[in-house]
């Protein structure tokens, strides 16, 4: 499952994992964790050696750290994701996770195109920039972040540009991905639409 920031893919992926009884991996948290560790170490985000080291020594037990969800770490993650050595290290992590015999639901930005091009079902979740900014704004307000809607909108637009224009594994739908626009859908409606896409694709396979 791929898609831009705040498209709803995270919430959707978790619900789908629960519905189908599968393991779930938010690969965005991997890049955010690498960015967090680089910043914590006082290193520059464009220090490729430090970034590669952080990716290779990533502790999976820290992926639920609330600090990973801050706008600052999100922006830093977009920069770190451009580094080839980081993507190579995290690619291995993701492939091992995806190789589970029972299967898994993995979300990110290059899962259908690079990490798991052979996936049984690929869904590209999208939504308008305005809708995504509003969602992220409400999410941050609920946990006490002091940031304006305008700032969030600008950050999401910048993140989109960084994700779509990077030379390595840019954000784009796989050719055989099912597109799911959640701009006008609540989580339950999006969930039902995704289940229908998945069940139909599996039955036709």
C-alpha atoms as an extended CHARMM CRD file, in Angstrom:
* protein
*
       205  EXT
         1         1  UNK       CA              0.0000000000        0.0000000000        0.0000000000  PROA      1               0.0000000000
         2         2  UNK       CA              1.5390000000        3.2670000000       -1.1560000000  PROA      2               0.0000000000
         3         3  UNK       CA              0.5420000000        6.9070000000       -1.0710000000  PROA      3               0.0000000000
         4         4  UNK       CA              1.5830000000       10.4160000000       -0.0350000000  PROA      4               0.0000000000
         5         5  UNK       CA              1.6760000000       11.8120000000        3.4950000000  PROA      5               0.0000000000
         6         6  UNK       CA             -1.6590000000       11.9390000000        5.3760000000  PROA      6               0.0000000000
         7         7  UNK       CA             -3.5550000000       10.1600000000        2.6060000000  PROA      7               0.0000000000
         8         8  UNK       CA             -5.0360000000        7.7920000000        5.1820000000  PROA      8               0.0000000000
         9         9  UNK       CA             -2.9630000000        4.7610000000        4.2220000000  PROA      9               0.0000000000
        10        10  UNK       CA             -1.5930000000        4.2730000000        7.7480000000  PROA      10              0.0000000000
        11        11  UNK       CA             -4.9460000000        3.9800000000        9.4850000000  PROA      11              0.0000000000
        12        12  UNK       CA             -6.2740000000        1.9550000000        6.5890000000  PROA      12              0.0000000000
        13        13  UNK       CA             -3.3240000000       -0.4570000000        6.5940000000  PROA      13              0.0000000000
        14        14  UNK       CA             -3.7180000000       -1.1150000000       10.3290000000  PROA      14              0.0000000000
        15        15  UNK       CA             -7.4300000000       -1.8500000000        9.9480000000  PROA      15              0.0000000000
        16        16  UNK       CA             -6.7740000000       -4.1510000000        7.0130000000  PROA      16              0.0000000000
        17        17  UNK       CA             -4.0690000000       -5.9880000000        8.9330000000  PROA      17              0.0000000000
        18        18  UNK       CA             -6.5210000000       -6.5840000000       11.7710000000  PROA      18              0.0000000000
        19        19  UNK       CA             -9.2600000000       -7.6510000000        9.3660000000  PROA      19              0.0000000000
        20        20  UNK       CA             -7.1050000000      -10.2130000000        7.5730000000  PROA      20              0.0000000000
        21        21  UNK       CA             -5.0270000000      -11.2480000000       10.5860000000  PROA      21              0.0000000000
        22        22  UNK       CA             -1.7380000000      -10.1680000000        9.0190000000  PROA      22              0.0000000000
        23        23  UNK       CA              1.3750000000       -8.4370000000       10.3120000000  PROA      23              0.0000000000
        24        24  UNK       CA              1.6290000000       -4.7310000000        9.4930000000  PROA      24              0.0000000000
        25        25  UNK       CA              4.6560000000       -2.5710000000        8.7420000000  PROA      25              0.0000000000
        26        26  UNK       CA              4.6890000000        1.1960000000        8.3320000000  PROA      26              0.0000000000
        27        27  UNK       CA              7.8950000000        1.6420000000        6.3340000000  PROA      27              0.0000000000
        28        28  UNK       CA              7.6980000000        5.4020000000        6.7220000000  PROA      28              0.0000000000
        29        29  UNK       CA              8.4790000000        4.8930000000       10.4040000000  PROA      29              0.0000000000
        30        30  UNK       CA             11.7770000000        3.2680000000        9.3910000000  PROA      30              0.0000000000
        31        31  UNK       CA             12.9310000000        6.4080000000        7.5710000000  PROA      31              0.0000000000
        32        32  UNK       CA             11.5970000000        8.6200000000       10.3450000000  PROA      32              0.0000000000
        33        33  UNK       CA             13.5270000000        6.5620000000       12.9090000000  PROA      33              0.0000000000
        34        34  UNK       CA             16.7360000000        6.8810000000       10.9140000000  PROA      34              0.0000000000
        35        35  UNK       CA             16.2060000000       10.6540000000       10.6770000000  PROA      35              0.0000000000
        36        36  UNK       CA             15.5020000000       10.8450000000       14.4220000000  PROA      36              0.0000000000
        37        37  UNK       CA             18.6670000000        8.9170000000       15.2470000000  PROA      37              0.0000000000
        38        38  UNK       CA             20.7980000000       11.1250000000       12.9930000000  PROA      38              0.0000000000
        39        39  UNK       CA             19.3950000000       14.2720000000       14.6020000000  PROA      39              0.0000000000
        40        40  UNK       CA             19.8140000000       12.8320000000       18.1090000000  PROA      40              0.0000000000
        41        41  UNK       CA             23.4500000000       12.0560000000       17.3240000000  PROA      41              0.0000000000
        42        42  UNK       CA             23.9640000000       15.6570000000       16.2390000000  PROA      42              0.0000000000
        43        43  UNK       CA             24.8880000000       14.6700000000       12.7000000000  PROA      43              0.0000000000
        44        44  UNK       CA             23.9080000000       16.4100000000        9.4680000000  PROA      44              0.0000000000
        45        45  UNK       CA             21.0310000000       14.8790000000        7.5290000000  PROA      45              0.0000000000
        46        46  UNK       CA             23.1530000000       14.8080000000        4.3830000000  PROA      46              0.0000000000
        47        47  UNK       CA             26.0010000000       12.9490000000        6.1340000000  PROA      47              0.0000000000
        48        48  UNK       CA             25.7450000000        9.7170000000        4.1170000000  PROA      48              0.0000000000
        49        49  UNK       CA             28.0630000000        7.7290000000        6.3950000000  PROA      49              0.0000000000
        50        50  UNK       CA             26.0830000000        8.6870000000        9.5050000000  PROA      50              0.0000000000
        51        51  UNK       CA             22.8010000000        7.9600000000        7.7240000000  PROA      51              0.0000000000
        52        52  UNK       CA             23.9770000000        4.5420000000        6.5440000000  PROA      52              0.0000000000
        53        53  UNK       CA             25.1720000000        3.6810000000       10.0460000000  PROA      53              0.0000000000
        54        54  UNK       CA             21.8420000000        4.7660000000       11.5580000000  PROA      54              0.0000000000
        55        55  UNK       CA             19.9140000000        2.6380000000        9.0560000000  PROA      55              0.0000000000
        56        56  UNK       CA             22.0600000000       -0.4320000000        9.6250000000  PROA      56              0.0000000000
        57        57  UNK       CA             21.8130000000       -0.1780000000       13.4080000000  PROA      57              0.0000000000
        58        58  UNK       CA             18.1160000000        0.6970000000       13.5590000000  PROA      58              0.0000000000
        59        59  UNK       CA             16.3060000000       -0.7540000000       16.5770000000  PROA      59              0.0000000000
        60        60  UNK       CA             12.8650000000       -1.9840000000       15.4870000000  PROA      60              0.0000000000
        61        61  UNK       CA             11.6410000000       -1.6530000000       19.0680000000  PROA      61              0.0000000000
        62        62  UNK       CA             11.7840000000        2.1490000000       18.7800000000  PROA      62              0.0000000000
        63        63  UNK       CA              9.3950000000        2.4260000000       15.8410000000  PROA      63              0.0000000000
        64        64  UNK       CA              6.4780000000        3.3990000000       18.0900000000  PROA      64              0.0000000000
        65        65  UNK       CA              8.3100000000        6.4430000000       19.4610000000  PROA      65              0.0000000000
        66        66  UNK       CA              5.8190000000        9.3870000000       19.4230000000  PROA      66              0.0000000000
        67        67  UNK       CA              8.6850000000       11.6590000000       18.3440000000  PROA      67              0.0000000000
        68        68  UNK       CA              8.5880000000       10.0060000000       14.9280000000  PROA      68              0.0000000000
        69        69  UNK       CA              5.2510000000       11.6790000000       14.1500000000  PROA      69              0.0000000000
        70        70  UNK       CA              6.4400000000       15.2790000000       14.4930000000  PROA      70              0.0000000000
        71        71  UNK       CA              6.5070000000       17.4700000000       11.3610000000  PROA      71              0.0000000000
        72        72  UNK       CA             10.2310000000       18.1030000000       11.8530000000  PROA      72              0.0000000000
        73        73  UNK       CA             11.1110000000       14.4200000000       11.7730000000  PROA      73              0.0000000000
        74        74  UNK       CA              8.8070000000       13.9210000000        8.8010000000  PROA      74              0.0000000000
        75        75  UNK       CA             10.6290000000       16.5690000000        6.8030000000  PROA      75              0.0000000000
        76        76  UNK       CA             13.9870000000       15.1360000000        7.8660000000  PROA      76              0.0000000000
        77        77  UNK       CA             12.8560000000       11.6690000000        6.7770000000  PROA      77              0.0000000000
        78        78  UNK       CA             12.1860000000       12.9550000000        3.2570000000  PROA      78              0.0000000000
        79        79  UNK       CA             15.8200000000       14.0950000000        3.0360000000  PROA      79              0.0000000000
        80        80  UNK       CA             17.2040000000       10.8710000000        4.4760000000  PROA      80              0.0000000000
        81        81  UNK       CA             15.1110000000        8.8190000000        2.0340000000  PROA      81              0.0000000000
        82        82  UNK       CA             17.1310000000       10.2240000000       -0.8590000000  PROA      82              0.0000000000
        83        83  UNK       CA             20.2900000000        8.4860000000        0.3510000000  PROA      83              0.0000000000
        84        84  UNK       CA             20.9690000000        5.2540000000       -1.5130000000  PROA      84              0.0000000000
        85        85  UNK       CA             22.7660000000        3.4970000000        1.3550000000  PROA      85              0.0000000000
        86        86  UNK       CA             19.7950000000        4.1480000000        3.6420000000  PROA      86              0.0000000000
        87        87  UNK       CA             17.2990000000        2.7790000000        1.1430000000  PROA      87              0.0000000000
        88        88  UNK       CA             19.4710000000       -0.2880000000        0.5560000000  PROA      88              0.0000000000
        89        89  UNK       CA             19.6690000000       -1.0980000000        4.2760000000  PROA      89              0.0000000000
        90        90  UNK       CA             15.9660000000       -0.5620000000        4.8620000000  PROA      90              0.0000000000
        91        91  UNK       CA             15.0600000000       -2.4510000000        1.6780000000  PROA      91              0.0000000000
        92        92  UNK       CA             16.5350000000       -5.5940000000        3.2390000000  PROA      92              0.0000000000
        93        93  UNK       CA             14.5340000000       -5.0190000000        6.4260000000  PROA      93              0.0000000000
        94        94  UNK       CA             11.3140000000       -4.6290000000        4.4400000000  PROA      94              0.0000000000
        95        95  UNK       CA             11.9250000000       -7.6650000000        2.2300000000  PROA      95              0.0000000000
        96        96  UNK       CA             12.5030000000       -9.8810000000        5.2640000000  PROA      96              0.0000000000
        97        97  UNK       CA              9.2550000000       -8.6100000000        6.7840000000  PROA      97              0.0000000000
        98        98  UNK       CA              7.3720000000       -9.1850000000        3.5290000000  PROA      98              0.0000000000
        99        99  UNK       CA              8.6640000000      -12.7490000000        3.1890000000  PROA      99              0.0000000000
       100       100  UNK       CA              6.5060000000      -14.0070000000        6.0660000000  PROA      100             0.0000000000
       101       101  UNK       CA              4.8050000000      -17.1940000000        4.9740000000  PROA      101             0.0000000000
       102       102  UNK       CA              1.3670000000      -15.9840000000        6.0330000000  PROA      102             0.0000000000
       103       103  UNK       CA              1.8380000000      -12.6640000000        4.2560000000  PROA      103             0.0000000000
       104       104  UNK       CA              1.8160000000       -9.0850000000        5.4860000000  PROA      104             0.0000000000
       105       105  UNK       CA              0.4200000000       -5.6400000000        4.8270000000  PROA      105             0.0000000000
       106       106  UNK       CA              3.1460000000       -3.0980000000        4.1570000000  PROA      106             0.0000000000
       107       107  UNK       CA              2.6490000000        0.5980000000        3.6220000000  PROA      107             0.0000000000
       108       108  UNK       CA              5.0260000000        3.1830000000        2.2590000000  PROA      108             0.0000000000
       109       109  UNK       CA              5.9020000000        5.0960000000       -0.8750000000  PROA      109             0.0000000000
       110       110  UNK       CA              7.6970000000        2.5470000000       -3.0550000000  PROA      110             0.0000000000
       111       111  UNK       CA              6.2950000000       -0.7910000000       -1.8770000000  PROA      111             0.0000000000
       112       112  UNK       CA              4.4210000000       -1.7020000000       -5.0420000000  PROA      112             0.0000000000
       113       113  UNK       CA              7.0960000000       -0.3650000000       -7.3720000000  PROA      113             0.0000000000
       114       114  UNK       CA             10.3550000000       -1.4040000000       -5.6750000000  PROA      114             0.0000000000
       115       115  UNK       CA             10.0740000000       -3.3370000000       -2.4150000000  PROA      115             0.0000000000
       116       116  UNK       CA              7.3330000000       -5.8100000000       -3.3430000000  PROA      116             0.0000000000
       117       117  UNK       CA              6.6760000000       -5.5640000000       -7.0870000000  PROA      117             0.0000000000
       118       118  UNK       CA              5.3010000000       -9.1300000000       -6.9390000000  PROA      118             0.0000000000
       119       119  UNK       CA              2.7070000000       -8.3170000000       -4.2490000000  PROA      119             0.0000000000
       120       120  UNK       CA             -0.6630000000      -10.0570000000       -4.6070000000  PROA      120             0.0000000000
       121       121  UNK       CA             -2.5500000000       -6.7620000000       -4.2850000000  PROA      121             0.0000000000
       122       122  UNK       CA             -1.2740000000       -3.1920000000       -4.6070000000  PROA      122             0.0000000000
       123       123  UNK       CA             -3.2780000000       -0.1600000000       -3.5420000000  PROA      123             0.0000000000
       124       124  UNK       CA             -2.2240000000        3.4420000000       -4.0720000000  PROA      124             0.0000000000
       125       125  UNK       CA             -4.0670000000        5.6670000000       -1.5920000000  PROA      125             0.0000000000
       126       126  UNK       CA             -4.3800000000        9.3350000000       -2.4560000000  PROA      126             0.0000000000
       127       127  UNK       CA             -6.2700000000       12.4640000000       -1.3830000000  PROA      127             0.0000000000
       128       128  UNK       CA             -6.1330000000       16.1610000000       -2.1990000000  PROA      128             0.0000000000
       129       129  UNK       CA             -3.4180000000       18.2740000000       -0.5630000000  PROA      129             0.0000000000
       130       130  UNK       CA             -6.0430000000       20.3800000000        1.2520000000  PROA      130             0.0000000000
       131       131  UNK       CA             -7.7210000000       17.3240000000        2.7490000000  PROA      131             0.0000000000
       132       132  UNK       CA             -4.4240000000       15.7880000000        3.8030000000  PROA      132             0.0000000000
       133       133  UNK       CA             -3.2690000000       19.0300000000        5.4190000000  PROA      133             0.0000000000
       134       134  UNK       CA             -6.5230000000       19.2720000000        7.3840000000  PROA      134             0.0000000000
       135       135  UNK       CA             -6.1610000000       15.6830000000        8.5870000000  PROA      135             0.0000000000
       136       136  UNK       CA             -2.5810000000       16.1480000000        9.7200000000  PROA      136             0.0000000000
       137       137  UNK       CA             -3.4510000000       19.5050000000       11.3580000000  PROA      137             0.0000000000
       138       138  UNK       CA             -6.2230000000       17.9140000000       13.4400000000  PROA      138             0.0000000000
       139       139  UNK       CA             -3.9700000000       15.0040000000       14.3320000000  PROA      139             0.0000000000
       140       140  UNK       CA             -1.2400000000       17.3090000000       15.6280000000  PROA      140             0.0000000000
       141       141  UNK       CA             -3.6540000000       19.5730000000       17.4710000000  PROA      141             0.0000000000
       142       142  UNK       CA             -4.9990000000       16.5610000000       19.3640000000  PROA      142             0.0000000000
       143       143  UNK       CA             -1.5510000000       15.8330000000       20.7780000000  PROA      143             0.0000000000
       144       144  UNK       CA             -0.7640000000       19.4370000000       21.6280000000  PROA      144             0.0000000000
       145       145  UNK       CA              1.4850000000       20.6020000000       18.7970000000  PROA      145             0.0000000000
       146       146  UNK       CA              1.5140000000       24.3620000000       18.2290000000  PROA      146             0.0000000000
       147       147  UNK       CA              1.5200000000       24.6840000000       14.4480000000  PROA      147             0.0000000000
       148       148  UNK       CA             -0.7630000000       26.3820000000       11.9240000000  PROA      148             0.0000000000
       149       149  UNK       CA             -2.7550000000       24.7800000000        9.1450000000  PROA      149             0.0000000000
       150       150  UNK       CA             -0.7880000000       26.8720000000        6.6460000000  PROA      150             0.0000000000
       151       151  UNK       CA              2.5030000000       25.4760000000        7.9280000000  PROA      151             0.0000000000
       152       152  UNK       CA              1.1990000000       21.9180000000        7.6950000000  PROA      152             0.0000000000
       153       153  UNK       CA             -0.0750000000       22.5240000000        4.1640000000  PROA      153             0.0000000000
       154       154  UNK       CA              3.3180000000       23.8780000000        3.0980000000  PROA      154             0.0000000000
       155       155  UNK       CA              5.1420000000       20.9640000000        4.7220000000  PROA      155             0.0000000000
       156       156  UNK       CA              2.9610000000       18.3750000000        3.0310000000  PROA      156             0.0000000000
       157       157  UNK       CA              3.3730000000       20.0530000000       -0.3540000000  PROA      157             0.0000000000
       158       158  UNK       CA              7.1480000000       20.1100000000        0.1670000000  PROA      158             0.0000000000
       159       159  UNK       CA              7.1490000000       16.4640000000        1.2320000000  PROA      159             0.0000000000
       160       160  UNK       CA              5.1590000000       15.5150000000       -1.8690000000  PROA      160             0.0000000000
       161       161  UNK       CA              7.6470000000       17.3020000000       -4.0850000000  PROA      161             0.0000000000
       162       162  UNK       CA             10.5880000000       15.6080000000       -2.3770000000  PROA      162             0.0000000000
       163       163  UNK       CA              8.9820000000       12.1650000000       -2.5770000000  PROA      163             0.0000000000
       164       164  UNK       CA              7.8900000000       12.4530000000       -6.1990000000  PROA      164             0.0000000000
       165       165  UNK       CA             11.0740000000       14.0410000000       -7.5500000000  PROA      165             0.0000000000
       166       166  UNK       CA             13.7940000000       12.0180000000       -5.8500000000  PROA      166             0.0000000000
       167       167  UNK       CA             16.0160000000       10.0530000000       -8.2130000000  PROA      167             0.0000000000
       168       168  UNK       CA             15.8150000000        6.8510000000       -6.1530000000  PROA      168             0.0000000000
       169       169  UNK       CA             12.4340000000        5.1160000000       -5.8300000000  PROA      169             0.0000000000
       170       170  UNK       CA             10.1670000000        8.1400000000       -6.3760000000  PROA      170             0.0000000000
       171       171  UNK       CA              6.5780000000        8.0680000000       -5.1550000000  PROA      171             0.0000000000
       172       172  UNK       CA              4.3050000000        6.8600000000       -7.9460000000  PROA      172             0.0000000000
       173       173  UNK       CA              1.5910000000        4.2250000000       -8.3860000000  PROA      173             0.0000000000
       174       174  UNK       CA              2.6960000000        0.8340000000       -9.6690000000  PROA      174             0.0000000000
       175       175  UNK       CA              1.2810000000        0.1240000000      -13.1200000000  PROA      175             0.0000000000
       176       176  UNK       CA             -0.9840000000       -2.5800000000      -11.6860000000  PROA      176             0.0000000000
       177       177  UNK       CA             -1.9680000000       -0.7120000000       -8.5190000000  PROA      177             0.0000000000
       178       178  UNK       CA             -5.5850000000       -0.0290000000       -7.6260000000  PROA      178             0.0000000000
       179       179  UNK       CA             -6.1440000000        3.6870000000       -7.0000000000  PROA      179             0.0000000000
       180       180  UNK       CA             -8.1670000000        4.6360000000       -3.9310000000  PROA      180             0.0000000000
       181       181  UNK       CA             -8.9620000000        8.3340000000       -3.4630000000  PROA      181             0.0000000000
       182       182  UNK       CA             -9.9550000000        8.9860000000        0.1430000000  PROA      182             0.0000000000
       183       183  UNK       CA            -10.5920000000       12.7360000000       -0.2220000000  PROA      183             0.0000000000
       184       184  UNK       CA            -14.3150000000       12.3000000000        0.3400000000  PROA      184             0.0000000000
       185       185  UNK       CA            -14.2260000000        9.0740000000        2.3430000000  PROA      185             0.0000000000
       186       186  UNK       CA            -14.2740000000        8.4980000000        6.0780000000  PROA      186             0.0000000000
       187       187  UNK       CA            -12.1280000000        5.6830000000        7.4360000000  PROA      187             0.0000000000
       188       188  UNK       CA            -14.9490000000        3.1170000000        7.4360000000  PROA      188             0.0000000000
       189       189  UNK       CA            -15.9150000000        3.8880000000        3.8390000000  PROA      189             0.0000000000
       190       190  UNK       CA            -12.2660000000        3.7570000000        2.7720000000  PROA      190             0.0000000000
       191       191  UNK       CA            -11.8080000000        0.4770000000        4.6520000000  PROA      191             0.0000000000
       192       192  UNK       CA            -14.8180000000       -1.1270000000        2.9550000000  PROA      192             0.0000000000
       193       193  UNK       CA            -13.5940000000        0.0790000000       -0.4440000000  PROA      193             0.0000000000
       194       194  UNK       CA            -10.1400000000       -1.3730000000        0.2050000000  PROA      194             0.0000000000
       195       195  UNK       CA            -11.5330000000       -4.7270000000        1.3850000000  PROA      195             0.0000000000
       196       196  UNK       CA            -13.6380000000       -4.9250000000       -1.7760000000  PROA      196             0.0000000000
       197       197  UNK       CA            -10.5710000000       -4.2050000000       -3.9320000000  PROA      197             0.0000000000
       198       198  UNK       CA             -8.5140000000       -6.8250000000       -2.1310000000  PROA      198             0.0000000000
       199       199  UNK       CA            -11.1510000000       -9.5420000000       -2.0640000000  PROA      199             0.0000000000
       200       200  UNK       CA            -11.9520000000       -9.0180000000       -5.7380000000  PROA      200             0.0000000000
       201       201  UNK       CA             -8.2820000000       -9.0880000000       -6.7460000000  PROA      201             0.0000000000
       202       202  UNK       CA             -7.6170000000      -12.2650000000       -4.7290000000  PROA      202             0.0000000000
       203       203  UNK       CA            -10.6850000000      -14.0440000000       -6.1060000000  PROA      203             0.0000000000
       204       204  UNK       CA             -9.6090000000      -13.2380000000       -9.6500000000  PROA      204             0.0000000000
       205       205  UNK       CA             -5.9890000000      -14.3070000000       -9.1480000000  PROA      205             0.0000000000
